[in-house]
Amino acid sequence: MKIMPCPLNGPRNINEFVYGGEVSELPDVATAPDSDWAEHTFYAYNGTGIAREWWYHVASGYWFVAERHRVTDEIIRTYDPAVLAEEKAQ
């Protein structure tokens, strides 16, 4: 059984969660050309290393971010999305 360390609910069975995609910057709505939107929507990095991903805990309705190693599938850490806003503000 794989355990996901939820920042709100603590360690939980991975079956309680839904993958929400990689965390990525959206193109500028006002100025980005269609090619930027196509790249954002249809192309994803598929290499090695750490992926920063959205995850959703179904029972509590809580979205959070997880950093996961793409090769080993090890969950490195999880945290509240407010951390993303703090990083962007700096």
N, C-alpha and C positions, 0 to 999 in steps of 0.2 A: 504494500500500500504506500502510495506517495503522499507526503504531507506538505501542504502549503502553509507557510507561516503568515497568516493574515494579520495586518497591523491593527485591525479592529477587534477581531475575534480570537486571536491566538492561533496555534497550530490546528489545522483542519484537514480532513481528507480532501484530496485534489478533486474528487467527484462533486464537491460542493461549489466548484468554481467554473466560470466560463471565460475562455480566452477572448480578449477584445481587440487584439491587433497590436502592432508595434506603436510605441509613442513616436510621433513625428511632427515636425513643424508643418502647418498648413501654408500653402502659397498665399500671397497677398490677394485678397478677394478683388480689390479694385484694380490692381495693375498686372497680375500674373497672366501670361498668355496661356492658351489652351494646352500647349505642349507641357507646361509646368504642372497643370492639373492632371494631365494624362500620366505623367511620370509619377506623381504623388499617388494616384489611384491604382495604377496597374503594375508598377515595378517595385519590387522589394529586394533589399539586400539579402543574399543567401549565403553569406560567408561564415567564418568561424568567429569566435569571440563572444562578447556579452551583448545580449539583446535586452532592451528596455521595453517592457510590454504592459498593456492594460489588462487587468484581470477583474472579474466581477464575482462577488460572493452572493450567490442566489438567495440564500435564506435571509440575509440582512439587507440586501440591495446596496451593498457597499462596493464602489469602484476604488481600485488602488493600483499602484505600479509595482511590478516585480522586475528584478534584473536576473536573467537566466542565462547560463552558459549554453550556447547553441550546440556544442558538440557533446558535452556530458549530460545535458539537461538538468544540471544542478541549479537550484534556486539560490542565488547569491544573497539577495536581500529583498525585502518588500517595504514599501513606505506609502504614506498618505500622499495624494496628488498635490497637496499644498506645497510640498517640497519642490515640485516642478515650477510652480509660480515663483517661489523664492529664488530658485536658480535663474529663472528668466529675468527677474528684477535686478539681479546683481550685475 
